[in-house]
């Protein structure tokens, strides 16, 4: 059985209103990473990523870069013990 990791990520900067959630959603789907992504009330974007370590790492790297109109100032990444196993990757509103 493949080892699965779960990471909570918070991305700060100009990350709302620039297609950030859809950009990450597309990469997560390509890498078969499950979880979710959402905007937060403080202007950040938060994501829960679950999958094989290399795949989660690829999505984390995309979070550090962002889409062309974004500006990523800071990324916080925390490994977490999941209380759920996600079946898909959802953009939350």
C-alpha angles and dihedrals in degrees: 000000000000119000111249125202131192123207132182112213130191117192120197129194132055094341104130123080093016102091094264097139094049091045091055092041091057093050092046090052091049091050094042092240115155131204132074146281130211144165116252128218092247093061097261130116120235126198137182110209124191128178145077112339095247092049094047087048090055092053091046089053089052089051089055091053103035128186121308098270095048130090115206112204101168139002123199116196125187128179109226137189103243120230089194138034109228120223098195142010112256134191105221124206 
